[in-house]
Amino acid sequence: MMGVNPQITNLGIILFMMQASKKINFEDPQILMLIRVVYVLSNLIIVAIYLIDRYNINKKKDRTTLKYVEPPAMGSADDGKLVTTTIHAYDLSQLRGAFKSQLMGIGMMGVMHLYFKFTNPLLIQSIIPLKGALESNLTKIHLYRMPEIARPFKATGGIPGLTPAEPKTDKKSIEAAERRARGGVKDE
């Protein structure tokens, strides 16, 4: 059974929370403090999820080699770069990226709330990032113990047509990238 696309559920949550936030009295200091506490609690849960993922990644320490061709930057004429790493290093880099993304969200929310005095986004940002952390591939593998999901992970979300290209893992692409990296000569 296929689940609902996460983008659709995110849109539904955003629309529902926007309507719900119209009914909430943000002028009441107790309600505002409660919403702030929910936001901070949500972020602490996300940090806990990421720390559990990190613990399980380091405990597993999967040294299986992972080769893929990283997609070129949008608009670049380059063919992409060959990446050779281990599953352990790949998972840690993905986790580091997720953590940085979460910190950027907290920073943006801090500016929006503390400087510009916006309060409505606190509700939405209490739910969407938590949902994203619970649905991430790393959490599925290392927290839920789901069967291995193929790495490198497929790019998710984005606007159709603007979604980043996916890493190539087929043998032909990897061999072509190896030849380019060695100046046309492939080592055997």
C-alpha positions in Angstrom: 0.0 0.0 0.0 1.4 3.4 -1.0 1.2 6.3 1.4 0.2 9.8 0.6 2.9 12.0 -0.9 4.6 14.0 2.0 4.3 17.2 0.0 0.5 16.8 -0.1 0.3 16.1 3.7 2.6 19.1 4.3 0.3 21.3 2.3 -2.7 20.0 4.2 -1.0 20.6 7.5 0.0 24.2 6.5 -3.6 25.0 5.3 -5.1 23.5 8.4 -2.7 25.3 10.7 -3.2 28.6 8.9 -7.0 28.3 9.5 -6.4 27.2 13.1 -4.0 30.1 13.8 -6.8 32.5 12.9 -8.8 31.2 15.8 -5.9 31.5 18.3 -5.5 34.7 20.4 -1.8 35.4 20.0 -2.2 38.6 22.1 -2.7 36.5 25.3 0.8 36.1 26.8 0.0 32.7 28.3 -1.1 31.3 24.9 2.0 32.8 23.2 4.3 31.3 25.8 2.6 27.9 25.3 3.1 28.1 21.5 6.8 29.0 22.1 7.2 26.0 24.5 5.6 23.7 21.8 8.1 25.1 19.2 11.1 24.6 21.5 9.9 21.1 22.5 9.4 20.2 18.8 13.0 21.2 18.1 14.3 19.3 21.1 12.5 16.2 19.8 14.1 16.7 16.4 17.6 17.0 18.0 16.9 13.8 20.0 15.9 12.0 16.8 19.1 13.1 15.1 21.2 12.1 18.0 19.6 8.6 18.1 20.2 8.4 14.4 23.9 9.4 14.9 24.3 6.9 17.7 22.9 4.1 15.5 25.0 5.1 12.5 28.2 5.1 14.6 27.2 1.8 16.3 26.6 0.1 12.9 29.7 1.7 11.3 28.9 0.2 7.9 32.2 0.3 5.9 30.6 -0.9 2.6 31.9 1.2 -0.3 29.4 3.4 -2.0 30.2 4.9 -5.5 28.0 7.3 -7.3 28.2 10.2 -9.7 27.1 13.4 -8.0 24.8 15.5 -10.2 26.2 18.7 -11.5 25.0 22.1 -10.2 21.9 23.4 -12.0 22.9 25.2 -15.2 26.4 23.7 -15.2 27.8 22.0 -18.3 29.8 19.6 -16.1 28.9 15.9 -16.2 29.0 15.4 -12.5 31.7 14.3 -10.1 32.5 10.7 -9.0 32.1 10.2 -5.3 33.6 7.2 -3.5 32.7 6.9 0.2 31.4 4.4 2.7 27.8 4.1 3.9 28.9 5.2 7.3 30.4 8.4 6.0 27.5 9.0 3.6 24.9 8.6 6.4 26.9 11.0 8.7 27.1 13.6 5.9 23.4 13.3 5.3 22.7 13.7 9.0 25.0 16.7 9.2 23.1 18.3 6.3 19.8 17.6 8.0 21.0 19.1 11.2 22.3 22.3 9.4 19.0 22.6 7.7 17.2 22.5 11.0 19.5 25.1 12.5 18.9 27.4 9.5 15.1 27.0 10.1 15.5 27.8 13.8 17.6 30.9 12.9 15.0 32.1 10.3 12.2 31.5 12.7 14.0 33.4 15.4 14.4 36.4 13.1 10.8 36.2 12.0 9.5 35.9 15.6 11.8 38.0 17.6 12.6 40.8 15.2 9.5 40.9 12.9 7.1 39.8 15.7 5.4 37.1 13.5 3.8 34.5 15.7 1.6 32.4 13.3 4.6 30.5 11.7 5.5 29.1 15.2 2.6 26.7 14.9 3.5 25.5 11.4 7.2 25.2 12.2 6.4 23.1 15.3 4.9 20.4 13.1 6.4 20.4 9.6 10.1 20.0 10.6 9.2 17.3 13.1 7.2 15.4 10.5 10.2 15.8 8.1 12.6 14.3 10.7 10.3 11.4 11.4 9.9 10.7 7.7 13.6 11.1 6.7 15.4 8.1 5.1 18.0 8.1 7.9 15.3 7.8 10.5 13.6 5.1 8.6 16.8 3.1 8.5 18.4 3.8 11.9 15.4 4.5 14.2 12.6 2.5 12.7 14.9 -0.3 11.6 13.2 -0.6 8.2 15.0 -2.6 5.5 17.9 -0.9 3.9 16.9 2.0 1.6 19.2 2.4 -1.4 21.9 5.0 -1.1 22.5 7.6 -2.3 19.0 8.8 -1.4 16.7 10.1 -4.1 16.1 13.9 -4.0 12.7 14.6 -2.5 10.3 17.5 -2.7 10.8 20.6 -4.7 8.9 22.1 -7.6 8.5 19.8 -10.6 11.1 20.7 -13.2 13.3 22.4 -10.5 14.0 19.2 -8.5 17.7 18.6 -8.3 19.1 15.8 -10.5 19.5 12.5 -8.8 22.9 10.9 -8.2 23.7 8.2 -10.8 24.6 4.7 -9.5 24.6 2.7 -12.7 27.9 1.0 -13.7 28.1 2.9 -17.1 27.9 6.4 -15.4 30.4 5.4 -12.7 32.9 4.1 -15.3 32.5 7.2 -17.5 33.2 9.4 -14.4 36.3 7.3 -13.5 37.6 7.8 -17.0 37.1 11.6 -16.9 38.8 11.7 -13.5 41.8 9.8 -14.8 42.1 11.8 -18.1 40.5 9.1 -20.2 42.3 6.0 -18.8 40.4 3.5 -16.7 42.4 1.5 -14.1 41.6 -2.2 -14.0 
